[in-house]
Amino acid sequence: MAEYFERVRKNEDGDIVSFQTSSGKELSYEEAVAAVESGTIQGANVGKARNGRPVIRGNADGDPNNNLDNLPTF
């Protein structure tokens, strides 16, 4: 069964640096990218930022409340 991101940890600039999954696992940003790309995490996708680095985005569903930036922190 696929998991989803439930909480995020942000740095002092407000950037997401790690994720907590629905099973309580903490993933670094790099681990989260790999989990999304492998299909282990549902509800998110990986794109490329202008600088070429991978960026994790929540799948668009029209509900801003579940955007990754709006998830509770841990």
C-alpha positions in Angstrom: 0.0 0.0 0.0 1.4 3.4 -1.0 2.0 6.0 1.6 1.6 9.7 1.4 3.3 12.8 3.0 1.6 13.8 6.2 4.0 16.4 7.7 7.0 18.4 6.6 10.1 19.9 8.2 11.2 23.3 7.0 14.5 25.2 7.3 14.8 28.8 8.5 14.1 30.0 4.9 10.8 28.1 4.8 12.0 25.4 2.4 10.9 21.9 2.9 13.9 19.8 3.9 12.3 16.5 5.0 9.0 14.7 5.1 7.1 12.5 7.5 5.0 9.8 5.8 1.6 8.4 6.8 3.4 5.5 8.5 5.5 7.9 10.6 8.7 7.4 8.6 11.0 10.4 8.2 12.5 10.9 4.8 15.2 13.4 3.8 14.4 15.4 0.7 16.6 13.1 -1.4 15.0 10.0 0.1 11.5 11.5 -0.6 12.4 12.2 -4.3 13.4 8.5 -4.7 10.3 7.3 -2.9 8.0 9.4 -5.1 9.8 8.4 -8.3 9.5 4.7 -7.3 5.8 5.0 -6.6 6.2 4.3 -2.9 4.6 7.7 -2.1 1.2 8.7 -3.6 -0.2 12.1 -4.2 3.1 13.7 -5.3 5.3 14.0 -8.3 8.9 15.1 -9.1 9.7 17.9 -11.5 12.8 19.9 -12.2 13.5 23.4 -10.8 15.0 26.1 -13.0 18.4 25.2 -11.6 17.9 21.6 -12.7 17.4 20.2 -9.2 14.5 17.8 -8.5 11.5 19.4 -6.8 8.7 17.5 -5.2 5.2 18.8 -5.8 1.8 17.6 -4.6 -0.5 16.4 -7.4 -2.9 19.1 -8.4 -6.4 18.5 -7.1 -7.8 22.0 -6.7 -7.5 21.9 -2.9 -4.8 24.3 -1.7 -5.2 22.9 1.9 -3.2 19.7 1.0 -0.4 21.4 -0.9 3.0 20.3 0.5 3.8 23.8 1.8 0.5 23.8 3.8 1.1 20.4 5.5 1.7 20.6 9.3 5.2 20.6 10.5 7.0 18.1 12.8 
